[in-house]
Amino acid sequence: MSLRELAVYLVVAMSSLFLTAYTVHMLVGGLVSPDTEYTLMGVMCLVVVGVIGFMAHDVYRRRKGR
């Protein structure tokens, strides 16, 4: 994996996490307490981190097999 490719993955991961937190804020902001909103943001961001990590691992595994 090249440094350029790693930079692209990091930018995509950070923007995905930002959009996930913002989406949770827009959906539940004002409907629940701020503590609940932050907890939901954290849980959803952890789910997204897991999915992104799995995708990166899959790409690495497939390229290593070549």
Secondary structure in CASP SS format (residue, H / E / C, confidence):
PFRMAT SS
TARGET T0000
AUTHOR 0000-0000-0000
METHOD secondary structure of the structure
MODEL  1
M C 1.00
S C 1.00
L H 1.00
R H 1.00
E H 1.00
L H 1.00
A H 1.00
V H 1.00
Y H 1.00
L H 1.00
V H 1.00
V H 1.00
A H 1.00
M H 1.00
S H 1.00
S H 1.00
L H 1.00
F H 1.00
L H 1.00
T H 1.00
A H 1.00
Y H 1.00
T H 1.00
V H 1.00
H H 1.00
M H 1.00
L H 1.00
V H 1.00
G E 1.00
G C 1.00
L C 1.00
V E 1.00
S C 1.00
P H 1.00
D H 1.00
T H 1.00
E H 1.00
Y H 1.00
T H 1.00
L H 1.00
M H 1.00
G H 1.00
V H 1.00
M H 1.00
C H 1.00
L H 1.00
V H 1.00
V H 1.00
V H 1.00
G H 1.00
V H 1.00
I H 1.00
G H 1.00
F H 1.00
M H 1.00
A H 1.00
H H 1.00
D H 1.00
V H 1.00
Y H 1.00
R H 1.00
R H 1.00
R H 1.00
K H 1.00
G C 1.00
R C 1.00
END
